[in-house]
Amino acid sequence: MLMEKESGNGSSKIFLEHSFSQLSLLLAKTAIGTHTPAMVTDPFRTVQPALFQVMVALKDDYQHAWTLDEMAAILDISKFQLAHLFKEKIGVSPYSWLQLYRLVRAQKLLMQTNRTITDIAYDCGFSSIGSFNQLFKRLYGFSPRIFRQESSK
């Protein structure tokens, strides 16, 4: 990084920004089943109060089919400003954060209920069972059905 600083190349900044996003996903992936349904947002209350306000709204109505315009309206800013600010400060897009939160909620339901996976997917705000299964498998490496089987052991 020191050599790069001397050369004036900004690739380390890009690397670090990308690394924070990857770290968020890695934490979500490796902590499977250990999340609380609340997902920790309190540190943002003082550090990023505007984004905290958006997170609270998303958590309170996570089943809603949110648009970026609706999220931005919470802060009375443009959807482009919100997307940029959220990605810069949180490390992932607002929609990605919402999807991760939905997965956290789904994990709890998969572990603690006998409801069908389809019901859980729709109840957690996913638009289809296919998108839920695909995202779950992409993030965790196995399907919700396998997760449920393994967590019940």
C-alpha positions in Angstrom: 0.0 0.0 0.0 2.9 2.4 0.7 4.3 1.7 -2.8 0.9 2.3 -4.3 0.6 5.6 -2.4 3.8 6.7 -4.0 2.6 5.7 -7.5 -0.7 7.6 -7.0 -2.7 4.5 -8.0 -6.1 4.3 -6.2 -6.5 0.5 -6.5 -6.0 -0.1 -2.8 -9.0 2.1 -2.0 -11.1 0.1 -4.5 -9.8 -3.1 -3.0 -10.7 -2.0 0.5 -14.2 -0.9 -0.5 -14.8 -4.2 -2.2 -13.3 -6.0 0.8 -15.8 -4.5 3.2 -18.7 -5.7 1.1 -17.1 -9.2 0.8 -16.5 -9.2 4.6 -20.2 -8.4 5.2 -21.2 -11.3 3.0 -18.6 -13.6 4.6 -19.8 -12.8 8.1 -23.4 -13.5 7.0 -22.3 -16.8 5.4 -20.1 -18.1 8.2 -22.5 -17.1 11.0 -25.4 -19.1 9.5 -28.0 -19.8 12.1 -26.4 -17.6 14.8 -28.1 -14.3 13.8 -30.8 -12.7 15.8 -33.8 -11.6 13.9 -33.0 -8.0 14.8 -29.6 -7.9 12.9 -27.4 -5.4 14.7 -28.0 -1.8 13.5 -27.7 0.2 16.8 -24.1 1.3 16.0 -25.4 3.2 13.0 -27.9 5.1 15.2 -25.1 7.6 16.1 -22.6 7.1 13.3 -25.0 7.2 10.4 -28.4 8.4 11.8 -30.0 8.9 8.3 -29.0 5.4 7.2 -30.1 4.0 10.5 -33.5 5.5 9.8 -33.7 3.7 6.5 -32.6 0.4 8.1 -35.2 0.6 10.8 -37.9 1.2 8.1 -36.7 -1.7 6.1 -36.6 -4.0 9.1 -40.1 -2.9 10.3 -41.6 -3.7 6.9 -39.2 -6.2 5.4 -42.0 -8.2 3.7 -42.8 -5.1 1.5 -41.6 -5.1 -2.1 -39.5 -2.0 -1.5 -38.3 0.2 -4.4 -35.2 2.4 -4.2 -37.5 5.4 -4.7 -39.5 4.4 -1.5 -36.3 3.9 0.5 -35.0 7.3 -0.7 -38.3 9.0 0.2 -37.6 8.2 3.9 -34.7 10.7 3.8 -36.2 12.9 1.1 -33.2 12.4 -1.2 -32.9 10.9 -4.7 -32.6 7.2 -5.2 -29.1 7.8 -6.7 -28.0 9.6 -3.6 -29.3 6.9 -1.3 -27.7 4.1 -3.3 -24.4 5.8 -3.3 -24.5 6.8 0.4 -25.7 3.4 1.5 -23.0 1.5 -0.5 -20.3 3.9 0.7 -21.1 3.8 4.4 -22.6 0.3 4.8 -20.7 -1.6 2.1 -23.6 -3.1 0.3 -26.5 -1.6 -1.6 -29.8 -1.0 0.2 -31.5 -3.8 -1.7 -28.7 -6.2 -0.9 -28.9 -5.3 2.8 -32.7 -5.9 2.7 -32.2 -9.3 1.1 -29.6 -10.2 3.7 -32.0 -9.2 6.5 -34.8 -11.3 4.8 -32.4 -14.3 4.8 -31.7 -13.8 8.5 -35.5 -13.8 9.2 -35.9 -16.9 7.0 -33.2 -18.7 8.9 -35.0 -18.3 12.1 -38.3 -19.5 10.6 -36.5 -22.5 9.0 -35.0 -23.5 12.3 -38.0 -22.8 14.6 -41.1 -23.7 12.6 -42.4 -26.5 10.4 -43.9 -24.0 7.8 -43.2 -24.8 4.2 -40.1 -23.2 2.6 -42.5 -21.6 0.1 -44.5 -19.9 2.9 -41.3 -18.8 4.6 -39.9 -17.3 1.4 -43.1 -15.3 0.6 -43.5 -14.3 4.3 -40.0 -12.9 4.3 -40.6 -10.7 1.3 -39.1 -12.8 -1.5 -40.9 -12.4 -4.8 -40.6 -16.1 -5.7 -39.4 -19.4 -4.2 -36.8 -19.6 -7.0 -35.2 -16.3 -6.1 -35.2 -17.3 -2.4 -33.6 -20.7 -3.1 -31.1 -19.2 -5.5 -30.0 -16.4 -3.1 -29.9 -18.7 -0.1 -27.8 -21.3 -2.0 -25.5 -18.6 -3.5 -24.8 -17.1 -0.1 -24.6 -20.2 2.1 -23.6 -22.9 -0.4 -26.7 -25.1 0.2 -30.4 -25.0 -0.1 -32.9 -23.9 2.6 -34.1 -27.5 2.7 -30.7 -28.8 3.5 -30.2 -26.0 6.1 -33.4 -27.0 7.8 -32.4 -30.7 7.8 -28.9 -29.9 9.2 -30.2 -27.5 11.8 -32.7 -29.9 13.2 -30.0 -32.5 13.9 
